[in-house]
Amino acid sequence: MVYIGVCSLVGSISVMSVKALGIALKLTFSGMNQLLYPQTWAFTLVVASCVITQMNYLNKALDTFNTAVVSPIYYVMFTSLTILASVIMFKDWDRQTPTQIITEMCGFITILSGTFLLHKTKDMVDGPSLTTSISMRSLKHEEEDGFDEGVPLKRQDTS
């Protein structure tokens, strides 16, 4: 949880830095050069360091735990922290109506529910069991080799 938590937190900071950098580049392309300000370069440095840190901790988490465990937890934590950072840093909910806020929260709950359901039902199998699948594959392989050990030889009567 520590690796995923650090990765999610740094990831949400990188999203906020990319948003600030995007605003600076938009202003630069519209005629107001933002590359003269140290804040633009600071956000560029923050983005680069956050991406490197995020990749490092995500790789550590994936080396330690299974991808099926890491991915859903990381996705939920990253999304939660990004929404929280956006609310704090850019005051996104100040410009939204209560209906828009409720709609956003319903979408977030839908994503959380879907991720939870996918994680809980990943081990369910609809088709044949694993042993049946393995035996079917081995029979198919034997038939391709020309050896069909599944059919017993006919015994000759010696009377």
C-alpha positions, 0 to 999 in steps of 0.5 A: 500500500505504501508503494501504491500510495506514494505512486498515486500521490505523486501521480496526482501532483503530476496531473496538477503540474501538467495542467498548470504547464498546459495553461502556460503553453496555451497562454504562450501560443496565444501571444503571452510568452510564459516561458520567461517566468520561472514558474513554467520551468518549475512546473516542467521540472516537477512533471519530470521528477514526478513521472520518474518517481511514479514509474519507480514506485509503480515498478516496485509495487508490481515487482512485489505484488500481482498486477491484478491487485496493484492495478485496481488499487492504484487506479482508485487511489490515483483517481481519488487523489487527482480529484481531491488535488483538483478541488484544492489547487484549482478550485474546480467545484467553485465554478460548477453547479451542484448538479455538475458536482453530483454528476461528477461524484456519481461518475466517480462512484460508478468507476469505483464500483466497476473497478471493484466488481472487475477485481472481485469477479476476475477469478470466475470462469464461465467455460470448462474447468482448468483441468478439462481445458488442459486435457483438451489441449493435450488431446489436440496436441497428440492428434497433431503429432499423429499419436492418438493414445486416447483410443485403445487398441483392439485386442485380438481373440486367440481362440 
